[in-house]
Amino acid sequence: MTRWIISALIVCLISGMAFEIDGSNKPRSKQGTLIESANPMELMVYAGGTGIWEKGDSKSRDRENYLLKSAEDDARRTAVYFVILGGTTPLLTQAEEKLAFSEIQEPFFELENLRKFITWEGTELLKRTKREIKKKKKYELLIEKAFKVNREAIQEVLVARGVMKAGLVDEMGLPNIMVLPEVKKGKNPIDVLQSDPKLQHSATVIKEYLATKKYDVVLPEQMSTIADISAAQQSLGDVEEDYSYQLALSIGSDIYITFKTNVADDKFGTKKAIVNVNAYETTTSRLLGSATGYSPSTTDPELVLIENAVADGIDKVLSLVTAYWKEDIRNGLQYKVIVSISTDFDKDEVTDIQDVFAEILDQITKNERYKEVVATDQTLDYLIWVDNEKYAKPSKLARKFRKVFEQEYSDGVLREVNRTGKLLMFKVEME
């Protein structure tokens, strides 16, 4: 009797495990495609769904309805999954975030829970394929449907569940972003912006979009601060001026976004807008991400088409920017430091000055993290990371540089030439 009871318990346990696996709330398909950013809050996605019917799930005459419901439920789960973990710009990008989410997936993907995330669902199936697996007496239905998913609502829940941090604002604030039209090097982006109404409209749409996301946005209207930066860059060599980079650096933006707008006729007698968007890290001008936004092909006015294309492109890039920012703030606050050394110093003195700055950076930087970009007899160019709390204001960092230099080197004086945003410029002169 005892043996029979134990055997029965094992069978029940195995059966229960099988039921739990088959009845999982996790999406089966996980196949999705981003179509567009409907607005700053919502994404339009095409999501795949896999429906499964096995003997015993329902009567054979109800099989088709059972399969369709199962596939549509899976497509709903996939649509939400895609926003969280799929595609090139998911909400979760950090390994610890993904691990935390894996622990709450079962309750998270309950259908009742998903209702607050899916704001619209298409009525038609974009794709439908059924197959029979005879050996297992099993049928599968593969479908694809269109959904609008509220990404902001998902993020709020993930923050509440402890999967994501409450926000970058609590740690350092969101990055300052400058918005400029894409121009060739040597061209003044302000002049280009002011002379093209379409670019002006695109810039305004981007600014409004970023403001909705609570980013600080700069749309510069004059070039008064460029002169000093141009002079500093010229000291690094005979290079063609990149005004977009210099302007972003001088104003103190963390990131600058450039865009290029085009509206063209298509073969159907309608028009389509295409917007190319690029995001750069200001201190290094490193490309963080690129995206192309498209509008639907319609007979709408060009400015309306541009709005649709801009919303699509900027949303894709912004996800990449957020991922970069979350990773970068772990290293500390980033500054660019340029030091000009007077020609009055001889070769040995220049070497001593270079060594002094290496010692200063070891003291000031967070975990001794800095990068020597340029080192010549007359110019030192560094990219440094410092403690967020100690040096949130560039004035504090500048004072620290002057104080430590005075302690370490008695044959010269460190003078501050310019301090704008994330750029500090010094000159070492004879005492």
C-alpha positions as CSV (number, residue, x, y, z in Angstrom):
1,M,0.0,0.0,0.0
2,T,2.8,2.4,0.9
3,R,4.6,1.7,-2.4
4,W,1.3,2.4,-4.3
5,I,0.9,5.7,-2.5
6,I,4.4,6.7,-3.2
7,S,4.0,5.8,-6.9
8,A,0.8,7.7,-7.1
9,L,2.4,10.8,-5.6
10,I,5.3,10.6,-8.1
11,V,2.8,10.4,-11.0
12,C,0.8,13.3,-9.6
13,L,4.0,15.3,-9.1
14,I,5.2,14.6,-12.7
15,S,1.7,15.4,-14.0
16,G,1.7,18.7,-12.0
17,M,5.1,19.6,-13.4
18,A,3.9,19.0,-17.0
19,F,0.8,21.0,-16.4
20,E,2.8,23.9,-15.0
21,I,5.2,23.9,-18.0
22,D,2.4,23.7,-20.6
23,G,0.3,26.3,-18.7
24,S,3.2,28.8,-18.4
25,N,2.4,32.4,-18.9
26,K,5.7,33.1,-20.7
27,P,5.3,33.8,-24.4
28,R,6.0,31.0,-26.8
29,S,6.7,32.9,-30.0
30,K,8.8,35.9,-28.9
31,Q,8.9,37.0,-32.5
32,G,8.1,40.7,-33.0
33,T,8.7,43.7,-35.3
34,L,8.8,47.3,-34.4
35,I,6.6,49.2,-36.9
36,E,6.6,52.8,-35.5
37,S,6.5,54.9,-32.5
38,A,2.8,55.9,-32.4
39,N,3.6,58.7,-29.9
40,P,6.1,59.3,-27.0
41,M,4.3,56.7,-24.9
42,E,3.3,53.9,-27.3
43,L,4.9,51.6,-29.8
44,M,3.2,49.9,-32.8
45,V,4.5,46.3,-33.1
46,Y,3.7,43.2,-35.1
47,A,3.8,40.3,-32.7
48,G,3.7,36.6,-33.5
49,G,1.7,34.1,-31.5
50,T,1.8,30.3,-31.3
51,G,-1.4,28.4,-30.5
52,I,-1.2,24.8,-29.4
53,W,-3.9,22.1,-29.2
54,E,-3.3,18.6,-27.9
55,K,-5.7,15.8,-27.5
56,G,-7.6,16.3,-24.3
57,D,-7.4,20.2,-24.4
58,S,-10.9,20.4,-25.9
59,K,-13.3,18.5,-28.1
60,S,-12.1,18.1,-31.7
61,R,-15.0,20.3,-33.0
62,D,-13.8,23.1,-30.8
63,R,-10.1,22.7,-31.9
64,E,-10.0,25.7,-34.3
65,N,-11.4,28.1,-31.7
66,Y,-9.1,26.8,-29.1
67,L,-6.1,27.2,-31.4
68,L,-7.0,30.7,-32.3
69,K,-7.6,31.9,-28.7
70,S,-4.3,30.2,-27.7
71,A,-2.4,31.9,-30.5
72,E,-3.9,35.4,-29.9
73,D,-3.1,35.1,-26.2
74,D,0.5,34.3,-27.0
75,A,0.7,37.2,-29.5
76,R,-0.4,39.5,-26.7
77,R,2.3,38.2,-24.4
78,T,4.8,38.5,-27.3
79,A,3.9,42.1,-28.0
80,V,4.7,43.1,-24.4
81,Y,7.8,40.8,-24.3
82,F,9.1,42.5,-27.4
83,V,8.9,46.0,-25.8
84,I,10.7,44.7,-22.7
85,L,13.4,42.4,-24.1
86,G,13.1,42.2,-27.9
87,G,14.4,44.2,-30.9
88,T,17.4,46.6,-30.9
89,T,16.0,49.0,-28.3
90,P,14.4,47.1,-25.4
91,L,13.5,48.5,-22.1
92,L,15.8,46.2,-20.2
93,T,19.5,46.3,-21.3
94,Q,21.5,45.5,-18.2
95,A,22.2,41.9,-17.1
96,E,20.9,42.5,-13.6
97,E,17.7,43.9,-14.9
98,K,17.1,40.9,-17.1
99,L,17.9,38.6,-14.2
100,A,15.4,40.4,-12.0
101,F,12.7,40.2,-14.6
102,S,13.2,36.5,-15.2
103,E,12.1,36.0,-11.6
104,I,8.7,37.7,-12.1
105,Q,7.9,36.6,-15.6
106,E,5.1,34.1,-14.7
107,P,2.9,36.6,-12.8
108,F,3.9,39.5,-15.1
109,F,2.6,37.8,-18.3
110,E,-0.8,36.9,-16.9
111,L,-3.4,38.0,-19.4
112,E,-5.2,40.2,-16.9
113,N,-2.0,42.0,-16.1
114,L,-1.3,42.7,-19.8
115,R,-4.5,44.6,-20.4
116,K,-3.1,47.8,-18.9
117,F,-0.2,47.6,-21.4
118,I,-1.9,46.9,-24.7
119,T,-3.9,50.0,-25.7
120,W,-5.0,48.7,-29.1
121,E,-5.2,45.4,-31.0
122,G,-5.7,44.8,-34.7
123,T,-8.8,42.8,-35.7
124,E,-7.2,41.0,-38.6
125,L,-4.5,38.4,-38.7
126,L,-1.5,39.5,-40.7
127,K,-0.3,35.9,-41.0
128,R,-1.9,32.5,-40.3
129,T,-0.2,29.1,-40.6
130,K,-1.5,25.8,-39.2
131,R,0.5,22.6,-39.0
132,E,-0.3,19.1,-37.6
133,I,2.1,17.0,-35.7
134,K,0.5,13.6,-36.2
135,K,2.8,11.5,-34.0
136,K,1.9,13.6,-31.0
137,K,-1.7,14.2,-32.0
138,K,-0.9,17.9,-31.8
139,Y,-1.8,21.0,-33.8
140,E,0.0,24.4,-33.9
141,L,-1.3,27.7,-35.2
142,L,1.1,30.4,-36.0
143,I,-0.3,34.0,-36.4
144,E,0.8,37.6,-36.5
145,K,-1.2,40.6,-35.3
146,A,-0.7,44.3,-34.8
147,F,-0.7,45.9,-31.4
148,K,0.0,49.3,-29.7
149,V,1.8,48.8,-26.5
150,N,2.2,51.5,-23.8
151,R,5.9,51.4,-23.0
152,E,5.7,54.0,-20.2
153,A,3.1,51.9,-18.4
154,I,5.4,48.9,-18.6
155,Q,8.3,50.8,-17.3
156,E,6.3,52.1,-14.3
157,V,5.4,48.6,-13.3
158,L,9.0,47.3,-13.7
159,V,10.2,50.2,-11.5
160,A,7.6,49.3,-8.9
161,R,8.6,45.7,-9.0
162,G,12.3,46.6,-8.5
163,V,13.4,45.3,-11.9
164,M,14.5,48.8,-13.1
165,K,15.8,51.7,-11.1
166,A,13.4,54.5,-10.2
167,G,15.2,56.5,-12.8
168,L,18.4,58.2,-13.8
169,V,17.1,61.4,-12.3
170,D,17.6,60.0,-8.8
171,E,21.3,59.3,-9.5
172,M,22.5,62.0,-11.8
173,G,19.6,63.4,-13.7
174,L,18.8,62.7,-17.3
175,P,21.4,63.8,-19.8
176,N,21.3,67.2,-21.4
177,I,20.7,66.8,-25.1
178,M,21.4,69.3,-27.9
179,V,19.5,69.0,-31.2
180,L,21.1,70.2,-34.4
181,P,20.6,69.5,-38.1
182,E,23.1,67.3,-39.8
183,V,25.7,69.4,-41.8
184,K,29.1,68.8,-43.4
185,K,32.1,69.7,-41.3
186,G,33.0,73.3,-41.7
187,K,29.3,74.3,-42.1
188,N,27.5,76.3,-39.4
189,P,24.5,74.2,-38.2
190,I,22.7,77.3,-36.9
191,D,22.8,79.0,-40.3
192,V,21.4,75.9,-41.9
193,L,18.7,75.5,-39.3
194,Q,17.5,79.1,-39.6
195,S,17.3,79.0,-43.3
196,D,15.2,75.8,-43.7
197,P,11.6,75.7,-42.3
198,K,11.4,71.9,-42.6
199,L,14.5,71.6,-40.4
200,Q,13.1,74.1,-38.0
201,H,9.9,72.1,-37.7
202,S,11.9,68.8,-37.3
203,A,14.0,70.3,-34.5
204,T,10.8,71.6,-32.7
205,V,9.2,68.2,-33.0
206,I,12.3,66.5,-31.5
207,K,12.5,69.0,-28.7
208,E,8.8,68.5,-27.8
209,Y,9.3,64.7,-27.9
210,L,12.3,64.8,-25.6
211,A,10.6,67.3,-23.3
212,T,7.7,64.8,-22.9
213,K,10.3,62.3,-21.7
214,K,11.6,64.9,-19.2
215,Y,15.0,65.4,-20.9
216,D,16.7,68.8,-20.8
217,V,16.9,70.0,-24.4
218,V,18.9,72.7,-26.0
219,L,18.2,74.3,-29.4
220,P,21.0,76.9,-29.7
221,E,20.2,80.1,-31.6
222,Q,23.6,81.8,-31.6
223,M,27.3,80.9,-32.0
224,S,28.8,83.3,-29.4
225,T,30.6,80.6,-27.5
226,I,32.2,78.9,-30.6
227,A,35.2,81.1,-31.0
228,D,37.0,80.0,-27.9
229,I,36.3,76.3,-28.6
230,S,37.5,76.7,-32.2
231,A,40.8,78.2,-31.1
232,A,41.3,75.3,-28.6
233,Q,40.6,72.7,-31.3
234,Q,43.0,74.3,-33.7
235,S,45.8,73.8,-31.2
236,L,45.3,70.0,-31.6
237,G,46.2,70.1,-35.3
238,D,45.1,71.4,-38.7
239,V,41.7,69.8,-38.8
240,E,38.5,70.9,-40.4
241,E,36.1,72.4,-37.8
242,D,33.2,70.3,-36.7
243,Y,30.8,73.0,-35.4
244,S,28.1,70.6,-34.3
245,Y,30.6,68.9,-31.9
246,Q,32.1,72.2,-30.8
247,L,28.8,73.8,-30.1
248,A,27.5,70.8,-28.1
249,L,30.7,70.7,-26.1
250,S,30.7,74.4,-25.4
251,I,27.1,74.5,-24.2
252,G,27.7,71.5,-21.9
253,S,25.4,69.0,-23.4
254,D,26.0,65.4,-22.5
255,I,24.7,64.1,-25.8
256,Y,24.0,65.8,-29.1
257,I,21.5,64.6,-31.7
258,T,21.8,65.5,-35.4
259,F,19.0,64.9,-37.9
260,K,18.5,65.0,-41.7
261,T,15.0,65.3,-43.2
262,N,13.8,64.3,-46.6
263,V,10.3,64.3,-48.2
264,A,9.9,62.5,-51.5
265,D,7.2,61.4,-53.9
266,D,6.5,57.7,-54.1
267,K,5.2,55.6,-56.9
268,F,1.6,55.7,-55.7
269,G,1.2,59.5,-56.1
270,T,1.6,60.1,-52.4
271,K,4.5,61.4,-50.3
272,K,6.7,59.9,-47.7
273,A,9.0,61.5,-45.1
274,I,12.3,60.0,-44.1
275,V,14.4,61.3,-41.1
276,N,17.9,60.1,-40.3
277,V,18.8,60.6,-36.6
278,N,22.2,60.2,-35.1
279,A,23.2,60.5,-31.4
280,Y,26.7,61.3,-30.3
281,E,28.5,61.4,-27.0
282,T,29.5,65.1,-26.7
283,T,32.9,64.7,-24.9
284,T,34.3,62.3,-27.5
285,S,31.8,62.8,-30.5
286,R,31.5,59.0,-30.4
287,L,28.4,57.7,-32.3
288,L,26.0,56.2,-29.8
289,G,23.3,55.1,-32.3
290,S,21.7,55.8,-35.6
291,A,18.1,55.3,-36.7
292,T,15.9,56.1,-39.6
293,G,12.3,57.2,-39.1
294,Y,9.6,56.8,-41.7
295,S,6.2,58.3,-42.1
296,P,3.3,56.5,-43.8
297,S,2.8,57.2,-47.5
298,T,-0.1,59.7,-47.6
299,T,-1.3,62.9,-49.2
300,D,-0.9,64.7,-45.8
301,P,1.0,68.0,-45.8
302,E,4.8,67.7,-45.7
303,L,5.1,69.0,-42.1
304,V,2.7,66.3,-40.9
305,L,4.7,63.6,-42.6
306,I,7.9,65.0,-41.0
307,E,6.3,64.8,-37.6
308,N,5.5,61.2,-38.1
309,A,8.9,60.3,-39.4
310,V,10.7,62.3,-36.6
311,A,8.7,60.5,-33.9
312,D,9.6,57.1,-35.3
313,G,13.3,57.9,-35.7
314,I,13.9,59.8,-32.4
315,D,12.2,57.1,-30.3
316,K,14.6,54.4,-31.7
317,V,17.7,56.5,-31.0
318,L,16.5,57.6,-27.6
319,S,16.4,53.9,-26.4
320,L,20.0,53.6,-27.4
321,V,20.9,56.9,-25.6
322,T,19.2,55.7,-22.4
323,A,21.1,52.4,-22.5
324,Y,24.4,54.3,-22.9
325,W,23.6,56.8,-20.2
326,K,22.7,54.1,-17.7
327,E,26.0,52.3,-18.4
328,D,28.2,55.5,-18.4
329,I,27.0,56.9,-15.1
330,R,28.4,53.8,-13.4
331,N,31.8,55.1,-14.3
332,G,31.2,58.6,-12.9
333,L,30.6,62.1,-14.3
334,Q,32.5,62.6,-17.6
335,Y,34.6,65.7,-18.4
336,K,36.9,66.8,-21.2
337,V,40.1,68.5,-20.0
338,I,42.5,70.4,-22.4
339,V,45.8,71.7,-21.1
340,S,47.9,74.1,-23.1
341,I,51.6,74.2,-22.1
342,S,53.6,77.4,-22.7
343,T,56.5,77.3,-25.1
344,D,58.6,79.0,-22.4
345,F,59.2,75.5,-20.8
346,D,62.1,73.3,-22.1
347,K,61.7,69.7,-23.0
348,D,62.5,68.4,-19.5
349,E,60.1,70.8,-17.8
350,V,57.4,69.7,-20.2
351,T,58.0,66.1,-19.3
352,D,57.7,67.0,-15.6
353,I,54.4,68.8,-16.3
354,Q,53.0,65.8,-18.1
355,D,54.0,63.6,-15.1
356,V,52.3,66.0,-12.7
357,F,49.1,65.8,-14.6
358,A,49.2,62.1,-14.5
359,E,49.5,62.3,-10.7
360,I,46.7,64.8,-10.5
361,L,44.4,62.6,-12.6
362,D,45.2,59.6,-10.4
363,Q,44.0,61.6,-7.4
364,I,40.9,63.3,-8.9
365,T,39.4,60.7,-11.1
366,K,37.0,57.9,-10.0
367,N,38.9,54.6,-9.8
368,E,41.8,56.3,-11.7
369,R,39.7,56.2,-14.8
370,Y,40.8,58.6,-17.5
371,K,41.9,58.5,-21.1
372,E,44.8,60.4,-22.6
373,V,43.5,61.5,-26.0
374,V,46.4,63.7,-27.1
375,A,49.8,64.4,-25.5
376,T,52.3,66.7,-27.2
377,D,54.8,69.3,-26.0
378,Q,52.2,72.0,-26.1
379,T,48.8,70.2,-25.6
380,L,47.4,67.6,-23.2
381,D,43.9,66.4,-24.0
382,Y,42.1,64.1,-21.5
383,L,38.8,62.4,-21.1
384,I,38.1,61.8,-17.4
385,W,35.5,60.4,-15.1
386,V,35.0,61.8,-11.6
387,D,32.8,61.2,-8.6
388,N,29.2,62.4,-9.3
389,E,28.7,64.0,-5.9
390,K,32.1,65.6,-5.4
391,Y,32.3,67.3,-8.9
392,A,28.8,67.7,-10.1
393,K,29.7,71.4,-10.7
394,P,32.6,72.0,-13.1
395,S,33.8,74.9,-10.9
396,K,34.6,72.5,-8.1
397,L,36.6,70.3,-10.5
398,A,38.5,73.4,-11.8
399,R,39.4,74.5,-8.3
400,K,40.7,71.0,-7.5
401,F,42.9,71.0,-10.5
402,R,44.5,74.3,-9.6
403,K,44.9,73.4,-6.0
404,V,46.6,70.1,-6.6
405,F,48.8,71.5,-9.4
406,E,50.0,74.2,-7.1
407,Q,51.0,71.6,-4.5
408,E,52.7,69.3,-7.1
409,Y,54.6,71.8,-9.3
410,S,56.3,75.0,-8.1
411,D,57.9,76.1,-11.3
412,G,54.7,77.1,-13.1
413,V,51.1,78.2,-12.5
414,L,47.9,76.6,-13.8
415,R,45.5,79.2,-15.2
416,E,41.9,78.5,-16.2
417,V,41.3,79.6,-19.8
418,N,37.7,78.5,-20.3
419,R,35.1,76.5,-18.5
420,T,31.9,75.7,-20.4
421,G,29.7,72.7,-19.5
422,K,31.7,69.5,-19.6
423,L,34.8,71.2,-21.0
424,L,37.7,72.6,-18.9
425,M,40.5,74.4,-20.5
426,F,43.8,75.3,-18.7
427,K,47.1,76.8,-19.6
428,V,50.4,76.2,-17.8
429,E,52.6,79.3,-17.7
430,M,55.9,80.3,-16.1
431,E,55.6,81.4,-12.5
